[in-house]
Each structure stands twice: as structure tokens, then as C-alpha cells.
């Protein structure tokens, strides 16, 4: 495994009710649920889908896999959701960009260019977030800034952010594949607990911890697909790939032993023998 830090990320969102109230003349007596329902009904009538524009999506969870090798050569992996279930959106977004400031990692996502990063951009603007490392494009005078002119997080065809879905589809939206389906075809567990359409109802029911757990399993799926991609492109030999999958499973087995590790017990059962 290369020594560079790999940061795989996934976000979950809900309607930005505060923003909807600011932009529309909803009566103050309307509940948040009714405001969101009215906005989604209007969107459905206009577009055929209830899905709100990205700038009106509020982030309620950001989950990450951080995979790195220490200077001493010790392999490390960590799966988790940023902040706590009580933190507001600003804390979650700031923590995400602080990880980029700290590690300058290889970012990996599934549809990050089409969804996660644009949402993070808009919501960072709304929340007055600063993220200079992420937005570096070779303009600063720092020693390593020149390389960002040719490989940065922003440009679509650069590799510092790797959107696996976009790349595997050859940047052709008609060829996009869903993470859940392709992960299962590769022998990985795929989605567990819920899907994106169920996040808002779960949030309304106070199930933020369930949302955070779901997001974590999704981001592990993305990391496993990244490992399979590395095998495809020659970044891993077959032996290195197999070792990495064993390493990930061992880490998840330890998580499954913790008091709140039931999700990982179930997740591990989803691996096919040939994964």
C-alpha cells in the first residue's frame, strides 16, 4: 500500500428547511416536515422528481475511511462519521476540510463530482468555511503548490480526487453504475440498513445514529471498490489486493466486537467467498 493517505468519503443530506423558508414565503405556522413536503411536491411537478437542488441539501452526516501508513511503516485504517450526532452542519463540514488541510490526501468517492462535492461547496459557502488546501490550484507560493496546477482536487480529469463512478463510466453519465449493484457484483456487501431516499424520514424520526451507521457502511463499500480498482489499474498486485481485503476485514471484525458493532457483524456476513 502506498504511503499517501487515502480519504474515502460519503455524505448524507436532508432538505435545508431553514433555506427553504428563507427563499419562499412559507407561513411560520408550517412545520419543517410540511415545508419540506411542499418544496418536494413543487419540485416533482416541475421536474418529475422530488429531489431538491443540491444547494438546498443540508448535510447531516459525513462518513470517511482513512487509510494510511505511518512514517514508521505501520498500516492504519479508520472508519467513522465526523463529529457527533449532536453537531451541526458547520462542524461536520469544517472537520472534513480540516482532514484535507492535515493530510492532503487522495480523495476517493462514488459520484463525489456529481453530488457530494458540489453539496459540500455550496454548504461551505453558506456556513463560512475556509478550505484553502482543497481549493489550491497552483497559485500560492508554498513549496508544493506548483504540483496542484497539474493535479488538484477541483479539475475533473485530475486524480487528486478520484470519483470512481465517473472514471469507470469514462465520464459518460449514461454509463454510470450504482455503487450498491456494482459492489455486490464484486462480492462486497453493498448497501445496508437504508438507502438515500429513506434518510429524510429517518431523520424526522430522530434516527440520526442509524443514518450515520448507514453512511459508514456505504463508505466502506466505496473503499473496497477503490481496492478493486487499484487491482484493475496495477496499483495492487493480486497478492497486495488480497492482503488489503484481509486487513479491512480484520479491522471490521474488531469493530464488530464493540458494544455498538452489530452493523459490522451483519456487514461481514455480506462478503462473497470470491471477494
Steps between C-alpha positions, in 0.01 A plus 500: 500500500635845411598730789265778387185544704180385332181674614179342376187701578124494468233743614135473591265795461155622597296795370634837615179614667656824628610584147162408356329735745744777411441463128125442508203659673403200710277589796688486831229266628608227254708221650841411361353181363224690319747752358718223361197313364371813326840570345538141382147498354578817305826347379318184393254703296779694328753223438333165556713436807468609864878535529583856602782702339843432647530841664185424699639175639619528862773260608409284798785245483848469348662159532861422411748221461852622573770260381863591554840362586692675777857623461601192698331280239197401708182455295197679643135511405211677667130508416275756660256784468626852565388688808219370717130449445444834679739710289361743247578506131780755532699281738472201266613695194782678683630168635500350151705780350733497802587140411599619154707782652677250725571213259462631141354156431398310194124567503279215384124504447215342309320778312689758706535728198130483423362527852715496814756767409258751343284470811806550720597806293159664532461418867854618577407836348182517708691411819803729445750213484864550399669224300813640330676166448201351326469800267874518423561507125866591486462870574655529847870530581522188717776256406270228376233721344631479143395139465140602571493681167519162330327282757245656734170417668291721272571405138292211372776305329757537777553212741540669839127444532399168347129464430486128429154509346591781262832348397375145451217635282762683289338831604181394323193544718303245298753235604487570875462200730349502850739430786267245658461291188862505389628432854278192524615381156857522633410291806476784751202552735346807336250731669360408839229644722350758264557696184523869425125541453441385858738746667251787540226282653758344731626844601146615579461193722815596693706214357817701432717220640345258249581747222860528619536121511353465151740763368794311651414174326462688172843657531658161572338371180668787317840420650465135402417607145807724507709196592350304210575796272861504618522132406353583158745781426810326641522703820467171688637162405253218560683408820493864622131524423421181689710618795313832508160331503616280788626811679165678457303196615718463810441863589124461452503185711648703784231765454237227507613400849426846640168567681355685200655270240192310386503673161847363430405149604224512241722671245771234521243233422437675167840418352504237227775236522657629177516867609 
